[in-house]
Structure formats: C-alpha cells, structure tokens
Amino acid sequence: MSDAPSTARRVPTGKKLLVRFGRGRLGGTTYLDALAQRARLAGREVILLDADVRNPSLSRLYPEARVPAGAAPGDFRAAMLAVLDELAGRPGPVSALVDIGGGQDRAMIELLRDLSLSEFCHDAGVLPVGAYMLGPDLDDLAHAVSVREAQLLEGGATLLVMNEAIVARGQDPEAAFAPVRSQPAFAAWLAAGARPVLVRNLTVLDKVRALGLPLGEALVGHADEGGGSLGFTERWMLKDWFRKLEERHAAADALEWLP
C-alpha cells in the first residue's frame, strides 16, 4: 500500500482521475464543484460522475453529470467504466471527477477486483488522485484510513482535505484539526506522500446554493431563473476564496494534481 509521490510523478498529468472519498457533510460536493469550475474557467475539460446515489448533490449542480442507473454495485461499475473509457479516449487536458458516497466505497472495491486501476491509469496516461475529506472528528480520519487500506487508488496521489466550514464558529481551525493531525495514522499518511490542505470557509456558500448555481457561474455574475445573483462584494469574496484555494494547494505542493 503506497501513496508515494514518486509514483504519481511518473504519470503524465494532462489527464486526471480525481475521486472524492469521505463521510457526508464534510464539504465534498463544494470541493469538487470548485475543482470543476477551476478547470473549466481555464478552458480544460471535465467529466463528472455523481456516484453518491443516496445524496446526489453534485448532479443537482451539473445536470450533465453521469449518475449510476441505480444503487446496485453493477450500476456503479457500468457508470465508472464508461467514465474511464471516455477519459482514456479524449486528448488532454481532461479530468474526471468522481463523487463517492453512500456505500459506494464497497462498490469501488468490487470494481478493482477486476481492474488494476493504477496500471490502467499508467497505461492510459492518467494521474489518479484520491481526495479524502476530513473533519475535526477522529471518526472522520478512521473512515478515511479504512478506505485507504482497501488500496482503491494504489500508487496515485493523495490529498487530505480539511474544511474550515465544519469547524464550530469561533474556534480556531488549526486548533480544531490539531487532534487529527497528531494521530499516528495521519503522520504515516504524510510520510507516504499525502499532501494536507486546509480549505477556507466560504461565507457566501449558502447564497450560492440558494441560487442553484455552480461556484464559477456565481463568480462571473450569472443569475438564477428569478434573476437573483451575487452582489459585487459577494463575488469578490468568492473570488478571494478561489484565490486562497489555489494558494493553499500551491503551498502544499499539490497544485499539479488538480484538474
């Protein structure tokens, strides 16, 4: 079991397969939304798969996102294979973003019994990236470690994403995540090449979601069906959040892993 960065660097980065793992309510959909918009605003293609069949929030924002036909492992398998086929067949730069949830971790394991994903990605020129959403609760880390131990993205790159939005108001985010960072499992993950990123709280997120818009569309001033949109200051706050997102991934030496 290895997340060594040397393996990731041997894979061309023009194509990426980024899979979001983690328990619910940790900001995973917002993170994937931000990465998708980051790529599209830069003119790079993105393929989206919303495999969280119990709470398909990503496909609510992106009607074009692929969704498994049902909750059965075979449905996930068919959707995932279709995404991999498309990712391998398109010229880069292109990324596939996959939202895993609602028990689909197990379905991913079943798929990997028949497919050596790391070898497939290497042959297809794809960089596999696991983005593990973490909260300040130690159970969040335990869940993430259990997924990692299944070797779902063996040999790829690993992001440990900590979201300030789920920290209690008034609490220092660094202090809130200190118990997680102090765990031997977290330290071992870092030693294996994982990169930790602390994502800022986005204070205008509730309004953006009420508008039903992806983050990038709200950023450039798009309106909802009723004509509602973010104000100038709110758009600046969102722009500043995107800028800090970029800076923090750069500081973690993880910018090249993003779509």
ZIPEZI-V731771 format. One record per residue. N is the residue number from 0. RES is the residue in one letter. PHI is phi as a letter, one per 40 degrees, with the letter a starting at -180 (none if undefined). PSI is psi as a letter, one per 20 degrees, with the letter a starting at -180 (* if undefined). D_FIRST is the distance of its C-alpha to the first C-alpha in Angstrom with 1 decimal. Layout:
n=N res=RES phi=PHI psi=PSI d_first=D_FIRST
n=N res=RES phi=PHI psi=PSI d_first=D_FIRST
This chain:
n=0 res=M phi=none psi=p d_first=0.0
n=1 res=S phi=a psi=p d_first=3.8
n=2 res=D phi=b psi=k d_first=7.1
n=3 res=A phi=d psi=p d_first=9.3
n=4 res=P phi=c psi=h d_first=12.7
n=5 res=S phi=c psi=h d_first=13.8
n=6 res=T phi=c psi=g d_first=11.9
n=7 res=A phi=c psi=h d_first=13.7
n=8 res=R phi=c psi=i d_first=16.9
n=9 res=R phi=c psi=i d_first=17.2
n=10 res=V phi=c psi=p d_first=17.6
n=11 res=P phi=d psi=q d_first=21.2
n=12 res=T phi=b psi=j d_first=21.6
n=13 res=G phi=c psi=h d_first=24.8
n=14 res=K phi=b psi=p d_first=23.0
n=15 res=K phi=b psi=q d_first=20.4
n=16 res=L phi=b psi=o d_first=18.7
n=17 res=L phi=b psi=p d_first=18.3
n=18 res=V phi=b psi=p d_first=17.4
n=19 res=R phi=c psi=p d_first=18.6
n=20 res=F phi=b psi=q d_first=17.0
n=21 res=G phi=h psi=r d_first=18.8
n=22 res=R phi=c psi=r d_first=21.8
n=23 res=G phi=c psi=r d_first=25.2
n=24 res=R phi=g psi=k d_first=27.7
n=25 res=L phi=b psi=j d_first=25.3
n=26 res=G phi=g psi=j d_first=26.7
n=27 res=G phi=c psi=g d_first=24.2
n=28 res=T phi=c psi=g d_first=27.0
n=29 res=T phi=c psi=g d_first=28.8
n=30 res=Y phi=c psi=g d_first=25.8
n=31 res=L phi=c psi=h d_first=25.3
n=32 res=D phi=d psi=g d_first=29.1
n=33 res=A phi=c psi=g d_first=29.2
n=34 res=L phi=c psi=h d_first=26.7
n=35 res=A phi=c psi=g d_first=28.6
n=36 res=Q phi=c psi=h d_first=31.8
n=37 res=R phi=d psi=g d_first=30.6
n=38 res=A phi=c psi=g d_first=29.8
n=39 res=R phi=c psi=h d_first=33.0
n=40 res=L phi=c psi=h d_first=35.2
n=41 res=A phi=c psi=j d_first=34.1
n=42 res=G phi=g psi=j d_first=34.9
n=43 res=R phi=b psi=q d_first=31.3
n=44 res=E phi=c psi=q d_first=30.7
n=45 res=V phi=b psi=p d_first=28.5
n=46 res=I phi=b psi=p d_first=27.6
n=47 res=L phi=b psi=p d_first=27.1
n=48 res=L phi=b psi=o d_first=25.7
n=49 res=D phi=c psi=n d_first=26.5
n=50 res=A phi=c psi=j d_first=24.5
n=51 res=D phi=c psi=n d_first=25.5
n=52 res=V phi=c psi=h d_first=28.3
n=53 res=R phi=c psi=h d_first=29.4
n=54 res=N phi=a psi=m d_first=30.0
n=55 res=P phi=c psi=m d_first=30.2
n=56 res=S phi=c psi=h d_first=31.1
n=57 res=L phi=c psi=g d_first=29.8
n=58 res=S phi=c psi=i d_first=32.0
n=59 res=R phi=c psi=h d_first=35.0
n=60 res=L phi=c psi=h d_first=34.7
n=61 res=Y phi=b psi=n d_first=34.0
n=62 res=P phi=d psi=h d_first=36.0
n=63 res=E phi=c psi=i d_first=34.6
n=64 res=A phi=c psi=q d_first=31.0
n=65 res=R phi=c psi=q d_first=29.8
n=66 res=V phi=b psi=p d_first=29.7
n=67 res=P phi=d psi=q d_first=28.6
n=68 res=A phi=c psi=h d_first=31.8
n=69 res=G phi=a psi=a d_first=31.0
n=70 res=A phi=c psi=i d_first=28.5
n=71 res=A phi=c psi=q d_first=27.5
n=72 res=P phi=d psi=h d_first=24.1
n=73 res=G phi=c psi=h d_first=26.0
n=74 res=D phi=c psi=g d_first=27.5
n=75 res=F phi=c psi=g d_first=24.2
n=76 res=R phi=d psi=g d_first=23.0
n=77 res=A phi=c psi=g d_first=26.3
n=78 res=A phi=c psi=g d_first=26.1
n=79 res=M phi=c psi=g d_first=22.6
n=80 res=L phi=c psi=h d_first=23.4
n=81 res=A phi=c psi=g d_first=26.6
n=82 res=V phi=c psi=g d_first=24.9
n=83 res=L phi=c psi=g d_first=22.5
n=84 res=D phi=d psi=g d_first=25.7
n=85 res=E phi=c psi=g d_first=27.6
n=86 res=L phi=c psi=g d_first=24.9
n=87 res=A phi=c psi=h d_first=24.7
n=88 res=G phi=c psi=i d_first=28.4
n=89 res=R phi=c psi=q d_first=29.5
n=90 res=P phi=c psi=q d_first=30.1
n=91 res=G phi=c psi=r d_first=28.4
n=92 res=P phi=c psi=p d_first=28.2
n=93 res=V phi=a psi=q d_first=27.0
n=94 res=S phi=b psi=q d_first=24.3
n=95 res=A phi=b psi=p d_first=23.3
n=96 res=L phi=b psi=p d_first=22.7
n=97 res=V phi=b psi=p d_first=21.5
n=98 res=D phi=c psi=o d_first=22.4
n=99 res=I phi=b psi=p d_first=20.4
n=100 res=G phi=a psi=r d_first=22.1
n=101 res=G phi=f psi=k d_first=24.3
n=102 res=G phi=g psi=j d_first=21.8
n=103 res=Q phi=c psi=i d_first=20.5
n=104 res=D phi=d psi=g d_first=16.9
n=105 res=R phi=c psi=h d_first=17.6
n=106 res=A phi=c psi=h d_first=19.3
n=107 res=M phi=c psi=g d_first=16.4
n=108 res=I phi=c psi=g d_first=14.4
n=109 res=E phi=d psi=g d_first=17.5
n=110 res=L phi=c psi=g d_first=17.7
n=111 res=L phi=c psi=i d_first=14.3
n=112 res=R phi=c psi=h d_first=15.4
n=113 res=D phi=b psi=i d_first=17.9
n=114 res=L phi=b psi=p d_first=16.4
n=115 res=S phi=c psi=n d_first=13.5
n=116 res=L phi=c psi=g d_first=13.5
n=117 res=S phi=c psi=g d_first=11.7
n=118 res=E phi=c psi=h d_first=14.1
n=119 res=F phi=d psi=g d_first=16.9
n=120 res=C phi=c psi=g d_first=16.6
n=121 res=H phi=c psi=g d_first=16.7
n=122 res=D phi=c psi=h d_first=19.7
n=123 res=A phi=c psi=j d_first=21.4
n=124 res=G phi=g psi=k d_first=21.1
n=125 res=V phi=b psi=p d_first=19.2
n=126 res=L phi=c psi=o d_first=16.9
n=127 res=P phi=c psi=p d_first=14.6
n=128 res=V phi=b psi=p d_first=14.7
n=129 res=G phi=c psi=p d_first=13.6
n=130 res=A phi=b psi=o d_first=16.4
n=131 res=Y phi=c psi=o d_first=16.0
n=132 res=M phi=c psi=p d_first=19.5
n=133 res=L phi=b psi=q d_first=20.2
n=134 res=G phi=b psi=r d_first=23.5
n=135 res=P phi=c psi=i d_first=25.0
n=136 res=D phi=c psi=p d_first=24.6
n=137 res=L phi=c psi=h d_first=21.9
n=138 res=D phi=c psi=h d_first=21.4
n=139 res=D phi=c psi=g d_first=20.2
n=140 res=L phi=c psi=g d_first=17.3
n=141 res=A phi=c psi=g d_first=16.6
n=142 res=H phi=c psi=g d_first=16.6
n=143 res=A phi=c psi=g d_first=14.3
n=144 res=V phi=c psi=h d_first=11.7
n=145 res=S phi=c psi=h d_first=12.3
n=146 res=V phi=c psi=g d_first=11.8
n=147 res=R phi=c psi=h d_first=8.5
n=148 res=E phi=c psi=i d_first=7.3
n=149 res=A phi=c psi=i d_first=8.7
n=150 res=Q phi=f psi=l d_first=6.3
n=151 res=L phi=c psi=h d_first=9.7
n=152 res=L phi=b psi=l d_first=9.4
n=153 res=E phi=d psi=p d_first=6.3
n=154 res=G phi=g psi=j d_first=7.7
n=155 res=G phi=c psi=a d_first=10.5
n=156 res=A phi=c psi=q d_first=12.3
n=157 res=T phi=b psi=p d_first=12.4
n=158 res=L phi=b psi=p d_first=15.7
n=159 res=L phi=b psi=o d_first=16.6
n=160 res=V phi=b psi=o d_first=20.1
n=161 res=M phi=b psi=p d_first=22.7
n=162 res=N phi=b psi=o d_first=26.1
n=163 res=E phi=c psi=h d_first=29.3
n=164 res=A phi=c psi=h d_first=31.1
n=165 res=I phi=c psi=j d_first=29.9
n=166 res=V phi=c psi=p d_first=31.0
n=167 res=A phi=d psi=p d_first=34.4
n=168 res=R phi=d psi=p d_first=37.3
n=169 res=G phi=g psi=i d_first=38.5
n=170 res=Q phi=c psi=p d_first=35.3
n=171 res=D phi=c psi=p d_first=33.7
n=172 res=P phi=d psi=h d_first=30.3
n=173 res=E phi=c psi=g d_first=28.8
n=174 res=A phi=c psi=h d_first=30.1
n=175 res=A phi=c psi=h d_first=28.9
n=176 res=F phi=c psi=i d_first=25.3
n=177 res=A phi=d psi=g d_first=25.6
n=178 res=P phi=c psi=h d_first=24.5
n=179 res=V phi=c psi=g d_first=21.2
n=180 res=R phi=c psi=h d_first=20.6
n=181 res=S phi=c psi=i d_first=21.5
n=182 res=Q phi=c psi=q d_first=18.8
n=183 res=P phi=d psi=h d_first=16.3
n=184 res=A phi=c psi=h d_first=13.5
n=185 res=F phi=c psi=g d_first=14.9
n=186 res=A phi=c psi=h d_first=15.3
n=187 res=A phi=c psi=h d_first=11.7
n=188 res=W phi=c psi=g d_first=10.7
n=189 res=L phi=c psi=g d_first=13.5
n=190 res=A phi=c psi=h d_first=12.6
n=191 res=A phi=c psi=i d_first=9.3
n=192 res=G phi=h psi=j d_first=11.9
n=193 res=A phi=c psi=q d_first=12.7
n=194 res=R phi=b psi=p d_first=16.4
n=195 res=P phi=c psi=p d_first=18.7
n=196 res=V phi=b psi=p d_first=21.8
n=197 res=L phi=c psi=o d_first=24.8
n=198 res=V phi=c psi=p d_first=26.8
n=199 res=R phi=c psi=q d_first=30.6
n=200 res=N phi=c psi=p d_first=32.6
n=201 res=L phi=b psi=o d_first=34.6
n=202 res=T phi=c psi=h d_first=38.0
n=203 res=V phi=c psi=j d_first=39.4
n=204 res=L phi=c psi=g d_first=36.7
n=205 res=D phi=d psi=g d_first=38.9
n=206 res=K phi=c psi=h d_first=41.6
n=207 res=V phi=c psi=g d_first=39.4
n=208 res=R phi=c psi=h d_first=38.1
n=209 res=A phi=c psi=h d_first=41.7
n=210 res=L phi=c psi=i d_first=42.7
n=211 res=G phi=g psi=k d_first=40.0
n=212 res=L phi=b psi=q d_first=38.9
n=213 res=P phi=c psi=q d_first=35.6
n=214 res=L phi=d psi=g d_first=35.2
n=215 res=G phi=c psi=h d_first=36.2
n=216 res=E phi=c psi=h d_first=39.3
n=217 res=A phi=c psi=h d_first=40.4
n=218 res=L phi=c psi=h d_first=39.9
n=219 res=V phi=c psi=j d_first=42.3
n=220 res=G phi=g psi=j d_first=44.9
n=221 res=H phi=c psi=q d_first=44.6
n=222 res=A phi=b psi=q d_first=46.5
n=223 res=D phi=c psi=a d_first=45.9
n=224 res=E phi=c psi=h d_first=48.4
n=225 res=G phi=c psi=j d_first=50.8
n=226 res=G phi=g psi=j d_first=50.8
n=227 res=G phi=c psi=q d_first=48.7
n=228 res=S phi=a psi=r d_first=46.5
n=229 res=L phi=c psi=q d_first=45.2
n=230 res=G phi=c psi=r d_first=47.8
n=231 res=F phi=d psi=g d_first=47.8
n=232 res=T phi=c psi=h d_first=46.4
n=233 res=E phi=c psi=h d_first=43.8
n=234 res=R phi=c psi=h d_first=42.6
n=235 res=W phi=c psi=h d_first=42.6
n=236 res=M phi=c psi=g d_first=40.4
n=237 res=L phi=c psi=g d_first=37.9
n=238 res=K phi=c psi=g d_first=38.1
n=239 res=D phi=c psi=h d_first=37.4
n=240 res=W phi=c psi=g d_first=34.4
n=241 res=F phi=c psi=g d_first=33.0
n=242 res=R phi=c psi=g d_first=33.8
n=243 res=K phi=c psi=h d_first=32.0
n=244 res=L phi=c psi=g d_first=28.9
n=245 res=E phi=c psi=g d_first=28.9
n=246 res=E phi=c psi=g d_first=29.6
n=247 res=R phi=c psi=h d_first=26.8
n=248 res=H phi=c psi=h d_first=24.2
n=249 res=A phi=c psi=g d_first=25.8
n=250 res=A phi=c psi=h d_first=25.8
n=251 res=A phi=c psi=j d_first=22.1
n=252 res=D phi=f psi=l d_first=21.8
n=253 res=A phi=b psi=j d_first=20.4
n=254 res=L phi=c psi=h d_first=23.5
n=255 res=E phi=c psi=i d_first=22.4
n=256 res=W phi=c psi=i d_first=19.7
n=257 res=L phi=c psi=q d_first=22.4
n=258 res=P phi=d psi=* d_first=24.4
